[in-house]
Amino acid sequence: MLKTPDLEHIFHPRSVAVVGGSRELIGMASYFIEELINGNFKGEIYPVNRNKTEVMGLKSYKNIRDIPGPVDYVIVAIPAKYVPALMRDCAAKKVKACSIFTAGFGELGTDEGRRLEQEIAETAKEGGVRVIGPNCMGVYCPSSGLCLGTNLPRRSGHLGLVLQSGGNAIYLSRVAPMRGAPISKAVSYGNACDVDESDLLEYFAQDDETRVIGAYIEGVKDGRRFRESLTKVAQAKPTILIKGGRTKAGAATAASHTGSLAGSMSAWASLARQAGVVQVNSMDELIDLALLFLYMSPPKGRRVAMVGVGGGLSVLASDIFSLEHLWLPQLSDAVKNQLQELTPSVGHIYTNPVDTTAMFFGADTLTKSIKAIDAWDEIDMLALQLGYDFLDAYPLSIRETLVDSMVEAVKAVSKPSLMILHCVFSPEAYQTYFRDQQTCWEAGLPAFPSLQRAARALNRFISYHEEKASSSA
C-alpha cells in the first residue's frame, strides 16, 4: 500500500507568495504573478519585492514575514545566494511548500552550488517546508489556477506529469491538451533537493484526477526507493516513462542540466520492464500512448481493419503495421459481398486497408460499410484514416463534414477504434487538421498524425495489456 506524500498544499494552496523581481519588475517573478492572475487563482496572491509597494494592483511586501495572513505556497525567483535566508523566513512563517525557479545550485557541479542546495534542503526540512526544485518551473494545476507557462489551457484533464525538465513540462502541458489529453497536474521538479520523482509518482498514483501518469526523468538519487515506488505506481495506473540522458552525450547534458546521474540505458530498460512501465523515446510518443490509455479499451488481439481513401496506402500501411507486430488480414469473400450489397453505387477496393469513397456520401452510407467490417470476427480493432493531400478536389461542404461523418460511423461499432489524420502540408490543411483532431477527441476517439505514430503507440499499448494479463494469470 502506498503512503501518499502530503503534497496537497503544493497543488491546491489557499495562498501563494511570489518572491523576486528587479526594481523595474523585469524577471520571472512578474511572469509568475501574471500567470496566477490570468489562471484565475482563487486564493490570495502576495508579491514580495523589496523595491515595490504594489505589483499589478496587488499590495507588495518587503519580506515574507510581513504578510499578515498564512502562506501555503511560495514561488522563489531571486538569485541563488539569497535563497537560504529566504528559506529561513519561510520556516519562520510556517510556509507549507516552496518551488524554487532559481538555478545556480547543485547542477553547476561546483562546491558552492552544492553547499547552497544542501543548506536550503536542511533548513526546509527543519522548518517543515516541502521544496520543489531548485532549478525548476514548478507546478501546473488547471483546477487550482497554478500555471508554469504562458497561455496554457485552463481545462483540467486526467494526464498527470512528473518532469525533471521545465522546458519539457511546458511543451507537454501545451501540446498534450491540443491532442486531446488535458492535464490534471504537471510538476517540473528540477534538482529534487527535497520533493523528488518518487514522492510525485506516489502522489499521482492516488490522485483521483489522474488516470494516466507520464514521467520524464534524467536521473534519480535514491535508486532503491525509486524502483519500489515505480513498481507500485505502475500497478495502480498506466505509467509512461521517458529516460533523459540515454546516450553518453545526453548523460553529460543531464548532469549539467539538473545535476543528475543518468545510469546505464540497459539498467533503465530492465527497470521499466520489471516495474510494468512503458518506456518511450520522445514527448510526442508519450502523448500518443496516453491518448490510447485515456480513450481506447484494449483490443482482444492485434488484427486491424483500416478504412479510408487511398489505394496507394495499402502496401505501405501493411508494412508499417507489420513492423509493429500488427496484422491487416485480407477481407473475406463474405465481407466483400456484404459491402457490395450495402453500397452498390459506391466504389470500394476490397483489400485491407479498404479503399472506399463511402465516406464522401455522408454518415449513413459510411456507417453501413463500417458496421459490416466491424462485425467480421477476423479483426480486433478498426483504424479510420484520412489524408489531406487530395481534399482540395472536393467541395467545401464535403470537406467540412468528412470527419464528422467518420466519427458518427465509429459510434456504431463495437470494437476499439482510432483515427489517423495524415498528409498535412499546407496552411489550410493544418487548420482543417486541428479542427478535425478536436472533433475526434471530443467524441472519445484518439487521433494520430501518421501511420507510423499510430502503429507504434498501438504496439506498446497492446503489449502493456498483454503483459498485465500474463502477470496476473
N, C-alpha and C positions, 0 to 999 in steps of 0.2 A: 504493500500500500504506500503510495506516495505521500509524503508530508509536504503540503503546498507551502512554499515560502510566502511570508507575509509581505506581499508587494502591491496590495490594493491601493495604497497611497501614491504609488508611482503612476498608476493608470487612471485613478479616479480621485485626484486630490480635491479638497474643498477650497484650497487657496494655493496660489503659485507666486513666488517671488523670482524676479529676473534680475540678476546682478551683473552689471557691466555697462559699457558704453563710454565713449570718449566725451570730451567737452561739447563737441558738436553732435553727439549721439550718433556717430557713424560706427557701425560694427554689428556684431551678431546679436547683442542684447536687444537692440531695436527691432531686429528681424524676428526674434522670438516673441517679443511683446506684440508686434503687429499680427503675427500668426495666431496668438491666443485670442486677440480681439476678433480677427476675421473668422476664426474657428468657433466663435460663439461659446467660449469657455464660460461655464455657468458660475464659477466661484470668483473669489477675489483675486485681482491681479495687482501685485506690488512691485513697481520698478524700484531698484536700489542703485543709486548713482550719486556719487559724491558731488557732482557738479550741477545737478538739476533738482529743482523743486517740483517740477511737473513734466511728465513724459506722455505724449499722445493723449492728453486730457486726464491722465491719472496722477495722483499725488505720488511723488518720488521721495524715497528715504535715503539718508546718507549711510546708514548701517542697518543690517537686517535685524539687529536687536531693537531698533527704533520702531519697527512695525507694531502697531497696537494689538492686532489680533493674532491668532495662531497661524502658523505657516506649515502646510503639509509638505510642499514640494518646492525645491529651489533649482532654477536653471542658472548655471555658472558660465559666464563669458568674460572672464578677467584674465590677465596674464598669470602664468603658472606660479610665479614666485609669491603671489598674493593669495593663492588658494588655501594653503594651510591655515592662515589666520581666519579666512572666511569659514573654514570648516569648524574652527573653534567657536565662532559666532553661531553657526548653525546648531552645534551641540548645545550651546547655552540657551538658544531659542527653542530647543526641543523640536527642531525640524525633523520630519519623518524620513524624507528622501531627497536626494540631490541627483541631478545629471550634470556632468561637467563637460561642456563643449570644448573647453580649453585643451590644447595639445602642449607638448613640451615636457613630457614626463618619461616614463619608462621606455616608450617607443623610440626615444632618441638613442638609447644604448649607452648613455653617459651615467657616471656615478651620481651626479647632481639630479638628473631626471629620475633615476630610480629612488633616490633619497626622498625627493618631494612626493613621489607617488606613495611610497611606504608611509610617510608622515600623514598624508591625508587619509589613508586607509585606516591607520591606527587611531587617529583622532575620531574618525567617523564611527568606528566600532565601539570605542569607549563611550561615545555620546549617544549611541543607539540610532545613528543616521545611516540609512542604506544609500549606497552610491552606485550610480550608473556611470561608467567611464573610468578615468578621463578620456579625452580624445574621442568624443562620440557626438552624434546628432541628437540622441535622446529618444523620446517616446512619441509615437503617433497613435492616438486612440480617438477615432472619429466620434464615438459615443460620448466622450467627455470633453471634446474640443481641444485636445492636445495635438500639436502638429510639429513635425520635424522638417517640413519643406513647404515651399510656397505652392498655392493652388492645388493642394491635394484634395481628393474627393472627400466630402463630408458624410457620404453614405457608409454606414458600418456593415461589415460582412462577416465571413466565417474563416478567413485565412489568417492565421497568426504567424508572425515572422520574428525570428531571432537572428540578428545580423551583427557581425563584428564590424562591418564597414558602414559608414554613414552614407557614402555615395550609393552603395547597393541598396540600402534601406530606402532612400529617396526614389531610386529607379523602380523598385518593386512596388512601393506604395503608390506610385503614379501609374505604372503600366498594368499591374495586375487588375485593378478595377476596370480599366479600359477594356480588358479582355474578358471581363465577367467574373472576376474573383476579388470583390472588395475586401478590405482588410478589417479584421476585428481589432487587432493591436499589432504594432510593429515596434521593435526596440533595436536601436543601434547602440551597442554597449562598449565598443572601443577596447581599451586596455584591460577592462574587467578587474579593477583593483578590489572590488567587493562583489557586487551582483555579477554573476558570471553566466555562461551558457547553460549550465546545469540548473541553476535557480530558475532561469527563464523558461527552459523547456518544461520543468516540473510544474511551473505555474500554468503554462498554456495547456498542459495535459488535463488539468481540471477546470479550465476556464470554460464556462457554459457558452460564451460567444464563439469560441474557436472550435472548428470541426476538423481542420487540416492544418498541420504545422510545417512551415518551411524554415530552413536554417542555412545561413552562410557562416562558416567557421574557418578561421585561419589556423588556429592552434588552441590548445587547452593547457591549463596549468595543473589541474588535478585529473590525470587520466583515468584513475580508478573510479572516482566519483562520476565522471562524465560517462564512462561505459555503463555503469549501473543505471544512471538517470536516463540515458538514451534508450536502453533496453526497456525500461518500464514505460517510458513515454510512448515508444513505438507500439507497445501493446495496447495503449489506451486510444491512440489516434494515428491515422496515416501521417508519417513524418518523412519529409523530403529534405535531403542534405546536399549542399554544395561544399566541397572542401576547397578552400582557397590555399594557394601555395603548393600546388601539386607537383610542380617542376622545381629544379634547382633554382632557376631564376625567380619563379613565383615565391618560393620559400624565403629567398633573400628579401624580396619586396615585402612579404608578410612581416618579417622581423622588424623592418624599418617602419611599417605601417602601424602596427599595434603591439609591437614587441613580443609577438607570438612565436613559439617553436612549432614548426609545421608538422613534423613527423613524417614517416615514410608513406608513400601513396598506397603501397600494398597493405600496410597496417590499417589504414583508414578504410580501404575496401573490405578487408576482413571484418573490421568492427561493424561497418554498415550491414554486411550480410548477416552476421551473428545477431545483431540487435533487431533486425527486421525493418531497417530503414532503407528507403530508396535513394540511392546516390545518383545525382545528375551532374552535368558539366557546365551549365550556364543558367543565368537568371530566366531566360525565356523557356528553357526546358522545365524549370521549376514551375512556372506558370502553366505550361501545357499540362503537366501531370496533375497539378492542383485542380484544374478545370474538370478533369475526369473524376477525381475523388469527390468533388463537390456536386457534380451533376449526373454522373453516369453510374448505373448499377453494374456490377461485374458481369460480363458475359459468361456463358457456360463453357465456351471454348474459344478457339482462335480463328474461326471461319467467318469471313467478311463478305457481304454483298455490297458492292459500290454502285451507286446510281447517279447519273448525271449526263452531261453533254460533252462529247469529245472522244471519238473513237481512237485517236492517237494516244490517249492516256492509258489504254488497256494494257499494253505491254509494259509501259513504264510503271504503272501502279502495281501490277503483279510483281515486278522485280523489287520495287521498293518495299512492299509489304512482306514479300517472302524473306528478304534480308532481315526483317524484324520478326521472323517466325510467325507470320500471319498469312492465312491462306484465302485465296479468292477462288472457290470452286466454280466450275462451269455450270451454267444453268441446266436443269433437267429439261427433257422434252415437254414434260407436263407444265412446268412453269412458263416455258416459251409459248406453248399453245394458249395458256391462260392469258398471258399478256397480249397476244394477238387477238383473242376474242374480246377482251375488255376494251382495247383501244385500236380497233382495226384501221382507223384513219390516221393513226399517229405512228411515226417512224420509230423503230427500235433496232438496235444491233444487239442480238441475243448472245452476248458473251458476258463475262463478269470482269471488269465493270460493264454495267448495262448502259449503253449509249441511247438515250431516249429524248425525244423532243416533247414528251408528255408534259413536262413542267411549264412549257410555254402556252398551255391551253387551260391553265387555272388549277386551283387546288383539287377540284373534284376528279379531274382526269388523272392527275398525278397520284392522288391518293389511291385510286384503283390499282395502279401499277405497283405502288409501294406495298400495299396490303397483300398483293399476290406474292411478291417476293418475300415479305415478312413471314408469310405462312409456310414457306419452304423449310423443311426440317433440316436441311443440309447447311444452314448458316446459323451463326450465333449472334450476329450484330449487323447493323446497317451503317454505311457511310455515304452520305449525300455529298456530291462535290459540284462546285460551280466555278468556272473560270471567267474572269472579267475581260479577257482579251478579245472576245467576239461580241460583247453586248451592244456596242455602238450600231451593230447591224439591225437591231430590233427597236421597235417603237418605245418611247419613254414609258408609256402606260404598262408595257410588259416588264421592262427593266425594274420599275419601281415596286412591282408586286411579286417578282420572281421568288425571292427568299421567303416572303410571307406565305406563298403557296407551298414551298418546300417545308416550312415549319408546320403548317397546318396538316400536311400529309404525314409528317412524322408523328404527330399526335395520335394518329390512328394505329400505330404499330405497337407490338408487344415487346419486341427485342430492343436491347440497348442501342442507341443511335448517336451519331455525331455528324458534324458538318465540316466540310473542307472548302474554304473560300480562297482561291489562289489565282495566280497570274495577274497580279495588280501591277500596273506600270505607268499609269497616267494620273494626274491630279484628280480628274473626275472619277476615275475608277476607285481611287483611295477614299474619296468621300462616300461613294456607294458602299465600299467595303466596310468602313467603320459603322455606317448605319446598319448594314446587314448583320455585322457581328453583334451589335447590341440587340437587334431583333432576336437573334439566336439565343443569347444567354438570358434574356428576359423571359424566354419561353422554356428555359431549363435545358437548352441544347448546347453542348460545348462546341466551339468553332475553332478551327485551326487554319493557319495561313499557307500551309503546304502539305503535300502528301507525306514528305519526309517527317515533318514535325508530328503529324497525326499518328503515323505508324510507330515512331519511336516512343511516343507517350503511351500508346495503346499497349505496346510490348511490355513496358515497365509496369503499367497498371495491372495487366493480366498476370504478369509474373509475381507481383506483390500478392495478389489474391490466391494464386496457386500455392505460393509458399506458406501463406497463412493457413490455407486449408490443409496442407501437408503436415504442418507442425501441430495442428490441433487434432489430427486424425489418430 
